């Protein structure tokens, strides 16, 4: 399966986006609500319609970036939030990104990439974060599919996979998941290890 720009753009154009909650997820909303420094640089990778970016922007966070291979998804954001800076909507492959962020929010991106790219994901996330930068969000804690997204995973896999590059601050069952994901996802906070 080639999970390329055409694949994802087709899904957005045809509204074949079953993972899309139509709103920010409660665990991420709760986490964002406790952030105090509105100047931090935030990335939402594989952001899709990115209700997280909309929520952050409306709260006054101005350094919010969304990267996605689907131009349709990014256009959807711009149509919902016309004042969102176009230069912060990045139509490119996440793995080609070369910037630095203080916080990266994970919401259904990890489960959308091919499992063979998971180690590359960990390395790239680490490279994109500033010293003491954080990767925070949600990961599925169920098997899901093996031949197409969403690809599942488990807490033990994540601890092993992220442990070399990150200090695991928390990785636990999300207590406030959307009703369609109850008992299926983990909320996590990882901090970049510094030398």
C-alpha positions in Angstrom: 0.0 0.0 0.0 1.3 3.4 -1.0 0.2 5.9 1.7 1.2 8.9 -0.4 -0.2 12.3 -1.1 -2.8 10.9 -3.6 -4.0 8.3 -1.1 -4.6 10.8 1.7 -5.9 13.6 -0.5 -8.5 11.1 -2.0 -9.6 10.2 1.5 -10.2 13.9 2.4 -11.8 14.8 -0.9 -14.3 11.9 -0.5 -14.8 12.5 3.3 -13.5 9.0 3.9 -12.0 10.1 7.2 -13.5 7.8 9.9 -10.7 8.7 12.3 -11.8 12.4 12.3 -13.7 13.3 15.4 -14.9 16.6 14.0 -13.5 18.3 17.1 -10.5 18.4 19.3 -10.2 15.3 21.5 -10.7 15.8 25.2 -7.3 14.5 26.3 -5.5 17.0 24.0 -7.9 19.8 25.0 -7.2 19.2 28.6 -3.4 19.1 28.1 -3.5 22.4 26.0 -5.6 24.1 28.6 -2.7 23.9 31.1 -0.1 25.4 28.8 0.8 28.9 29.8 3.5 30.0 27.4 1.7 31.0 24.2 4.9 31.8 22.3 6.1 28.2 22.1 6.5 26.6 18.7 4.0 23.7 18.2 3.8 21.2 15.4 0.8 19.0 14.6 2.2 16.3 12.2 -0.2 14.6 9.8 -2.6 17.1 11.2 -5.5 16.5 8.7 -8.4 18.8 9.6 -6.5 19.7 12.8 -9.1 20.9 15.2 -6.1 21.0 17.6 -4.5 23.8 15.5 -7.8 25.7 15.5 -8.2 25.4 19.2 -4.7 26.5 19.9 -4.9 29.4 17.5 -8.2 30.6 19.0 -6.5 30.5 22.4 -3.8 32.9 21.2 -1.0 30.4 20.3 0.4 32.0 17.2 3.4 29.7 16.5 1.3 26.6 15.5 2.3 24.6 12.4 0.5 21.8 10.7 2.2 19.5 8.3 0.2 17.1 6.0 0.7 15.6 2.6 -3.0 16.4 1.8 -3.5 19.8 0.4 -7.3 19.3 0.8 -6.9 18.8 4.5 -4.9 22.0 4.8 -7.4 23.8 2.7 -10.1 22.7 5.1 -8.2 24.3 8.0 -7.8 27.5 6.1 -11.5 27.6 5.2 -12.5 27.2 8.9 -9.9 29.7 10.1 -9.2 32.2 7.3 -6.8 34.2 9.6 -4.5 31.1 10.2 -1.2 32.0 8.6 -0.9 30.1 5.3 2.9 29.8 5.8 2.2 27.6 8.9 0.2 25.1 6.9 2.9 22.9 5.4 2.0 20.7 2.5 4.9 18.2 2.7 6.0 14.9 4.0 6.6 15.0 7.7 9.9 13.2 7.2 11.2 16.0 5.0 10.5 18.7 7.6 13.5 20.6 8.9 12.5 22.9 11.7 12.6 23.0 15.5 9.6 22.9 17.8 9.1 23.0 21.6 6.0 20.8 21.5 4.7 18.2 19.0 1.1 17.0 19.4 0.4 13.4 18.3 -3.2 12.7 17.2 -3.7 9.7 14.8 -0.5 10.3 12.8 1.6 7.5 14.3 -1.2 5.0 13.5 -1.5 6.3 9.9 2.1 5.7 8.8 3.4 2.3 7.7 4.7 0.4 10.7 8.1 0.0 9.0 8.5 3.8 9.4 8.0 3.8 13.2 11.7 3.9 14.1 12.1 6.7 11.6 9.2 8.5 13.3 11.0 8.3 16.7 14.3 9.6 15.3 12.6 12.4 13.3 10.5 13.5 16.3 13.6 13.7 18.4 15.4 15.8 15.7 12.5 18.2 15.4 12.3 19.0 19.1 14.3 21.6 21.0 16.2 20.6 24.1 13.7 19.5 26.7 11.0 19.6 24.0 8.0 17.4 24.4 6.1 15.0 22.2 2.6 14.6 23.7 -0.6 13.1 22.6 -2.5 9.9 22.1 -1.5 6.4 20.8 -3.8 3.4 20.2 -3.4 0.6 22.7 -5.2 -2.0 20.5 -4.1 -4.2 17.6 -6.3 -2.6 14.9 -5.3 -3.4 11.3 -2.1 -4.9 9.8 -2.8 -4.2 6.1 -4.1 -0.6 6.2 -4.3 2.3 8.6 -5.0 2.7 11.4 -2.2 0.5 12.5 -2.4 -0.5 16.1 0.2 -0.9 18.9 0.7 -1.5 22.5 2.1 0.2 25.6 5.0 -2.2 25.8 6.0 -1.5 22.2 5.9 2.3 22.7 8.0 2.2 25.9 10.6 0.1 24.1 10.5 2.2 20.9 10.6 5.7 22.5 12.8 4.9 25.5 16.1 5.4 23.8 15.4 9.0 22.6 12.9 10.2 25.2 12.3 10.4 28.9 8.9 8.9 29.4 7.1 11.3 31.7 3.8 9.5 31.4 2.1 6.8 29.3 -1.2 5.7 30.7 -4.7 4.8 29.7 -6.5 8.0 28.7 -9.3 8.6 31.3 -11.2 11.1 29.2 -11.2 9.6 25.7 -13.8 10.3 23.1 -16.7 7.8 23.5 -15.6 6.1 20.3 -12.1 5.4 21.7 -12.8 4.5 25.3 -10.2 2.0 26.6 -8.4 2.0 23.3 -5.8 4.8 23.7 -2.9 5.9 25.8 -2.2 9.5 26.7 1.6 10.1 26.8 4.1 12.8 27.5 7.7 12.2 26.3 10.6 14.7 26.8 13.5 14.8 24.5 16.7 13.4 26.2 19.6 15.8 26.3 23.2 14.7 26.1 
